């Protein structure tokens, strides 16, 4: 298995842009007795295409363990709208709280190429799993 596949087990490629995801449950930021579970996720964008691209927007679809859906849309990621030349990558880490011990996330990044073409780079679906036996 390749190193990237080990570090980032979830990956999808759209028009030369690979979105990789690693997720970690954070017990120190969770409070199950009060209905709060928290995960950190690490996103790595890799531009393997021939042209420069820019991330403009994000759309997350977050599902909790009861099936409740929360759509989150906004400009950029963590206050940034990164530009990636061919061969470059960009990493960021963020977090997701839920009121259930499990859930899932997926979505897309709104991108634009240097030729003006817009496209959505798919974020692969991934599970948010708390510790075994969590209530």
N, C-alpha and C positions, 0 to 999 in steps of 0.2 A: 504494500500500500504506500502511496506517495505521502510525503510529509504534509502537504497542504490538505489532503483528504483526511489525514489523522487529526490535524489541528482544527480543521473546519469541515465537519462531517456533512454539512448541508451546502449544496452548490447548484446554481443554475446559470446558464449562459444565454444572453440575448444580444444579438447583433455584435458579437465580439466582446461584450462586457460580462464578465463573470462576477456574480454576487455570491460570496461565501459567508456562512454563518456558523458561529460556535456559541453555545448557550451554557450558562452555569447557574444553578440554584444557589442563592445566597442566604444561608440560614441566619447569619448575623444581622441581616436587614429584614428578616421575616418575623412575624409574630402570630403563629398559628392560633394561639388561644384567643386572639382578637380578630381572627379572620383575615390575616394578611400574609401573603407569600410573595417573594421578590426574586426575580431573575435578572442577571446581567447577560447581554448578548453582544458579541463582537462581530462587527461587519467588516468584511474586506472586499473592496471593489477592485477588480483588475481589468484594465483596458487592453485586451488582446487584439483589438481591431486596428485597421490602418489609419483611422482619423482620430483627432482630439475630440473628446466628449466632455460635457459638463452635466453634473447632477443638479437639477433645478428644484424638484419637488419629491415628496415621499408620500406613500399611501400604505398604511399598515392596517391589516385586518386581524384583530385580536379577539380570540374566542376564549371564554372562561370554561371551567369544567362543567357548567350547567348549560352550555351552548349559547350563552348571551354573547352577541357580537358587538364590538366597538370598532368603528372605523376612525382612524386618525390620519388627517391630511395636513400637510404644511409645506412651507418652503424649506428646501435644503435639509441638512442633518446636523444636529448639534450646533446650529448657528452658522453653518458653512455650506457653500455651494461649490464643491471642489471641481477643478478642471483636471482631467487626466489625459495626458498625451499618450500616444501609442506606446505600450510597454510599461506604463506607470500604474501604481496601485495607490489606494487610499484606505486607511483603517480608522474606525471609530468604535467606541463602546458606549452603550446606553443601557437602560434598564426598563423592566416592566413589572409593576405590581399587579397582583390579582387577589380577589377575595375567595378564591378556591385554590386547592393544592395542585391543580393541574390546568392546562389550557394549551393553546397553540397560537402561533403567529405566522403570517405570510403577508405578501404585499408586492409593491413595486416602487421603483425609483423613476421619476420622470426625467429623461435625459434629452439632451440636444447635441447633435453632431456639429462639427465645424462647417459642414455643408448646409446647415439649417434644418436638417431632418430631425424630427422629434420621435422618440420611441420610449416605451416603458420597459425598463430592465426588471425582470422578474426576481423577486426575493423568494427563495425556496421556502416551502412550509417547514416549520419545526415545532417540536413539542416543548412545552413548559411543564416539567415534571418535578414535583416536590419530593421530599424523602418518602420512602416506602412506609406505609402505615399512617401517612398524614391524614388528618380528618378535615 
